[in-house]
C-alpha cells in the first residue's frame, strides 16, 4: 500500500490526520506528519522526511501532502522526489485526506488523481437563500 506523509506548517498535518481518524474510526494507510515551525532547519526536516519515506514505503511509494505550494513544507517535500518514489500534492485539505484514506488500495498515481478530485469536490460555496 502507498504510504502517506503530511508536511505542514505547525500542527496542521497532525490535526488533519487526527480528524480523519476520528471520522473514519482509524487510518487504513501507514501515515505520519511532520510539523514545520518558523525557526526550523529545513535540511534537518528533509532528513527526517527521508527517513519517514523509507519507513512508509513498502514498495508502492509515498504520497506527500503539503499545505501551501512554494512554502518551506512544500520545498522540503519536493526535494524528496530526487531520492524517493514519492508524489507531492500541495493544498492539502480534509476532503482530500478523507478521499485518500477511503481508497487505500489504489496505486500511487491513481491515488494522486483521487486526492486532487477530492480536494476540488470538497470545495462548496453556499449562501443564504433569499425569501421568495
N, C-alpha and C positions, 0 to 999 in steps of 0.2 A: 504494500500500500504506500501511497505517497505520504511523505511526512509534511508537516506544516509548521512554519516558523513565522511568528509575528515580530517585527522590529518596529517599534513605535516610540513616539515622544511620551515621556512619563509612563504611567501605568496603563495607558490605553489598551495595549495588547493583552495584558493580564486581565483587565476589566472585561474586554470583549470575550475572551476565552471563558471567563467565569460566567458571564451572562449566557453564552451559548450552551455551556454545560448545564446550567440551571434550566434553560428552556428545553433542551433535548434529553436531559437526565443522564448526561455523560458525554464523553468525547470519543468518537469511533476512530479517530486518527491519532497517531503519535504527534503531539503538538507541544510547542514551547513558545515562550515570549521573552523578548529582550527589551528592557527598559533603557531608553536613551535620555539621559539628563543633559542639561545645558553645558555642564562642565565636564562632560565625558571625554575619554580618549578614544577617538574613532578607530584607531589601529588596534587597540586592546579589544574593543567590541567586535571588530572584524574577526579577530582570533577566536573570540567566544562564539560568534555566529558560525564560523567554520567548523568548530568542534561540535556544535549542536547539529549542523547539517550532516556531519559524519554519523552522529548518533541517530538522527531521524531518518536517514536514507537507508531503506532496506533493499535498495536496488531499483526502486521505482522513481527516485528523485524527491526533491523537496520543493514545495510551493511556499514562497516567502511573500508575506503581505507587509506592506508599509503604509503609513497613514498619509504621507504627503510627498509627492514626487519632487525630486530636487533637494529635499531636506537631508539632514545627516542620516536618519534611519534609511532613507531611500538610497543614498550614496553608499552606505555600508552594504546594503543588500545587493546592489548592482555589482559590487566588487566580487561577490560570491560566484557569479556566473563564470568567471575565468577558471575556477578551481573545483566547482561542484556541478552536479546535474540539478540545477535549480532554475526555476522560473520566478520572476518577480512581478507582482501586481501592486501598484500604488493606488491610494484612495480607498483603503480598507474601510468597510463599514459592517455593521452587524448582519444585514441581509446577505452580504457577500459571504461572510463567515458561515452563516447557517446553511447557505446553499452548498458550500464546500463540504461541510460536515454531514449533509444529507446524501452525499454521493461519494462515500469514501472508497468505493471500489473502482472509480474512474481512473484512467491513466492521467499522467501529469498534464499533457496537452489538453485533453478533454475537460479536465478539472479547471484549467485556466479559463476556458471559454464559459463553463458553467458559472464560475465565480464572477466573471465580468458581467454576464447576463443577470445574475442575482443582484449585483450592486445596482445596475441600471433599473431593473424591475422593482427594486426596493425603494426607489425614489418616487414618492407620490405627493403631489401638491393638492391640498384640499382647501376649500373656502366655505364660509358660511353661506347657506342657501338664502336667497332673498325671498321674503314672503310674497306670494302671488296675490 
